[in-house]
Amino acid sequence: MSEKHWPTTPSGSSFVFSNLEPNSEYTMSVQFRKASGYQWQYSDNEWRPVGSKESPVNEKDPEFQHPDGTRFGARWNQNDTSFTIRLTNKSSTAELVGLTSLCKYMIVLVIRQMIRQPDGQYAEHGDPLEFAFPETEFIAVSRYYDPRVSDIKSATNKFSSRNAKRKRSLEEQERSAKRKCSQPVTSSEVSPQHVQYSCDWNY
């Protein structure tokens, strides 16, 4: 979670609906609900709550509505629904969800039934349906604290600083090898090994 606004949902994750009223209209949202009243600190290779438990305050949980907006239940039932959500440690916007660093959150799916008013505007009908997923609990951070996570990031993210350094090193090795290959060889230096040597470099 940083100014680069990393997406939080892994590729391939989606929700499947089957029992929504086909002719009723709904919106889908993902809410980030605080799962703990503590702030957290990484120490001795584990996360621990620190300080006193915060008293609940009347703050609205950050929420991201699916960009498809209001759709009939038949449409929601027909297709899998996935979210691509970008997080930031700044204030929330229409495109970004702002979270507090070092707080623990849980993802909650919120389904709201909507009624179209005579003026064409939508109003929420009844109480929303909420589905909490405790297995999605996570601590929002602006940098990696666990070195194991850093290793996974470096191994899977081609834009990581570690991979960028490795790429530059390989490119320099390749340029150096090409320079050596382009140097002229005198007849006295020619040998079977030189003739058979390949200058094709594959990494």
C-alpha positions as CSV (number, residue, x, y, z in Angstrom):
1,M,0.0,0.0,0.0
2,S,1.8,3.1,-1.2
3,E,1.7,6.0,-3.6
4,K,2.0,3.4,-6.4
5,H,-1.5,2.2,-5.6
6,W,-1.0,-1.6,-5.7
7,P,-4.0,-3.7,-6.6
8,T,-5.1,-5.9,-3.7
9,T,-7.1,-8.7,-5.4
10,P,-5.2,-11.6,-6.7
11,S,-5.7,-12.6,-10.3
12,G,-8.6,-15.1,-10.8
13,S,-10.5,-14.4,-7.6
14,S,-14.2,-13.8,-8.1
15,F,-17.7,-14.1,-6.6
16,V,-20.4,-16.3,-7.9
17,F,-24.1,-15.5,-7.3
18,S,-27.1,-17.7,-8.0
19,N,-30.1,-16.7,-5.9
20,L,-30.5,-13.0,-6.6
21,E,-34.0,-12.0,-7.7
22,P,-33.7,-11.8,-11.6
23,N,-35.9,-8.7,-12.0
24,S,-34.5,-6.8,-9.0
25,E,-31.6,-4.5,-9.2
26,Y,-28.5,-4.6,-7.1
27,T,-25.1,-3.0,-6.5
28,M,-22.0,-4.9,-5.3
29,S,-19.3,-3.4,-3.0
30,V,-16.2,-4.6,-1.2
31,Q,-15.8,-3.1,2.2
32,F,-12.6,-3.0,4.2
33,R,-13.7,-3.4,7.9
34,K,-11.3,-3.1,10.7
35,A,-10.8,-6.5,12.3
36,S,-9.0,-5.3,15.4
37,G,-9.0,-2.2,17.5
38,Y,-5.2,-2.3,17.8
39,Q,-2.4,-1.1,15.7
40,W,0.2,-3.7,14.9
41,Q,4.0,-4.0,15.0
42,Y,6.3,-6.5,13.4
43,S,8.8,-7.8,16.0
44,D,10.8,-11.0,16.4
45,N,9.4,-12.4,13.2
46,E,5.8,-12.0,14.1
47,W,3.0,-9.4,14.2
48,R,1.9,-8.2,17.6
49,P,-0.8,-5.7,18.7
50,V,0.7,-2.7,20.4
51,G,-0.8,0.0,22.6
52,S,-4.2,0.2,24.1
53,K,-7.3,-1.0,22.2
54,E,-8.9,1.9,20.4
55,S,-12.5,2.8,21.3
56,P,-14.9,2.3,18.4
57,V,-15.6,5.5,16.5
58,N,-18.3,6.4,14.1
59,E,-16.1,6.3,11.1
60,K,-17.3,4.8,7.8
61,D,-15.4,1.7,6.7
62,P,-13.7,2.3,3.3
63,E,-15.7,0.8,0.5
64,F,-15.3,0.2,-3.2
65,Q,-18.4,-0.2,-5.4
66,H,-18.1,-2.5,-8.5
67,P,-17.8,-0.3,-11.6
68,D,-20.7,-2.0,-13.3
69,G,-23.0,-0.1,-10.9
70,T,-26.6,-1.1,-10.6
71,R,-27.5,-4.3,-12.5
72,F,-30.4,-6.7,-12.6
73,G,-30.1,-9.9,-10.5
74,A,-30.2,-12.0,-13.7
75,R,-27.0,-10.3,-14.9
76,W,-25.2,-10.8,-11.6
77,N,-26.3,-14.4,-11.5
78,Q,-25.1,-15.0,-15.0
79,N,-21.5,-14.0,-14.7
80,D,-18.7,-14.3,-12.2
81,T,-18.0,-11.0,-10.5
82,S,-14.4,-9.8,-9.7
83,F,-13.0,-6.6,-8.3
84,T,-9.8,-4.8,-9.1
85,I,-9.2,-2.6,-6.1
86,R,-6.2,-0.2,-5.6
87,L,-5.2,0.8,-2.1
88,T,-3.4,3.8,-0.9
89,N,-2.3,5.3,2.4
90,K,-3.8,8.6,1.4
91,S,-7.4,9.6,1.5
92,S,-9.9,7.6,-0.5
93,T,-11.0,8.7,-4.0
94,A,-13.4,7.3,-6.6
95,E,-10.6,5.1,-7.9
96,L,-8.6,4.4,-4.7
97,V,-9.4,3.0,-1.3
98,G,-7.5,4.7,1.6
99,L,-6.5,2.5,4.5
100,T,-4.6,3.3,7.7
101,S,-1.1,1.7,7.9
102,L,-0.5,-0.9,10.5
103,C,-4.2,-1.6,11.1
104,K,-5.8,-5.0,10.5
105,Y,-8.7,-5.2,8.0
106,M,-11.1,-7.8,6.8
107,I,-12.9,-7.9,3.4
108,V,-16.7,-7.8,3.5
109,L,-18.9,-8.2,0.4
110,V,-21.9,-5.9,0.6
111,I,-25.0,-6.4,-1.7
112,R,-27.6,-3.7,-1.8
113,Q,-31.0,-4.0,-3.5
114,M,-31.8,-0.8,-5.3
115,I,-35.2,0.7,-6.3
116,R,-35.5,3.2,-9.1
117,Q,-37.4,6.4,-8.0
118,P,-39.8,8.3,-10.3
119,D,-37.0,10.9,-10.9
120,G,-34.8,8.2,-12.2
121,Q,-32.5,8.1,-9.2
122,Y,-31.8,4.9,-7.2
123,A,-32.6,4.4,-3.5
124,E,-31.5,1.6,-1.3
125,H,-34.3,-0.9,-0.5
126,G,-34.1,-2.8,2.8
127,D,-31.0,-3.7,4.7
128,P,-27.9,-4.7,2.8
129,L,-26.7,-8.3,2.7
130,E,-23.2,-8.6,4.1
131,F,-20.8,-11.5,3.7
132,A,-17.6,-11.4,5.8
133,F,-14.5,-13.3,4.9
134,P,-12.3,-13.7,8.0
135,E,-9.7,-15.6,5.9
136,T,-8.9,-12.4,4.1
137,E,-7.7,-10.6,7.2
138,F,-4.6,-8.5,6.5
139,I,-2.5,-5.8,8.0
140,A,-2.1,-2.7,5.8
141,V,1.5,-1.6,5.4
142,S,3.4,0.9,3.4
143,R,6.5,-1.2,3.2
144,Y,7.4,-4.9,3.6
145,Y,8.4,-5.9,7.2
146,D,8.7,-9.7,6.9
147,P,11.8,-10.6,4.8
148,R,10.1,-13.7,3.5
149,V,7.4,-11.4,1.9
150,S,10.2,-9.3,0.4
151,D,11.7,-12.4,-1.1
152,I,8.4,-13.5,-2.6
153,K,7.9,-10.0,-4.0
154,S,11.3,-10.0,-5.6
155,A,10.8,-13.4,-7.1
156,T,7.4,-12.6,-8.6
157,N,7.6,-8.9,-9.4
158,K,9.7,-8.2,-12.5
159,F,9.7,-4.5,-11.6
160,S,11.2,-5.0,-8.1
161,S,14.5,-3.3,-7.3
162,R,16.3,-6.6,-6.9
163,N,15.2,-7.9,-10.2
164,A,16.0,-4.6,-11.8
165,K,19.6,-4.8,-10.5
166,R,19.9,-8.4,-11.7
167,K,18.6,-7.4,-15.2
168,R,21.2,-4.6,-15.4
169,S,23.9,-7.0,-14.3
170,L,22.9,-9.5,-17.0
171,E,22.7,-6.7,-19.6
172,E,26.2,-5.5,-18.7
173,Q,27.5,-9.1,-19.0
174,E,25.9,-9.5,-22.4
175,R,27.4,-6.2,-23.6
176,S,30.8,-7.2,-22.3
177,A,30.6,-10.5,-24.0
178,K,29.6,-8.9,-27.3
179,R,32.6,-6.5,-27.1
180,K,34.9,-9.5,-26.6
181,C,33.3,-11.3,-29.5
182,S,33.7,-8.3,-31.8
183,Q,37.5,-8.0,-31.1
184,P,39.6,-9.2,-34.2
185,V,41.4,-12.5,-33.9
186,T,44.8,-12.9,-35.6
187,S,45.6,-16.0,-37.5
188,S,48.1,-17.0,-34.9
189,E,45.4,-17.0,-32.3
190,V,43.0,-19.1,-34.2
191,S,42.4,-22.6,-32.8
192,P,39.6,-25.2,-32.9
193,Q,38.3,-23.8,-29.7
194,H,38.0,-20.3,-31.1
195,V,36.3,-21.5,-34.3
196,Q,33.7,-23.5,-32.4
197,Y,33.0,-20.8,-29.8
198,S,29.5,-19.5,-29.9
199,C,28.6,-15.9,-29.1
200,D,24.9,-16.5,-28.6
201,W,24.0,-15.5,-25.1
202,N,20.8,-16.7,-23.6
203,Y,19.6,-15.8,-20.1
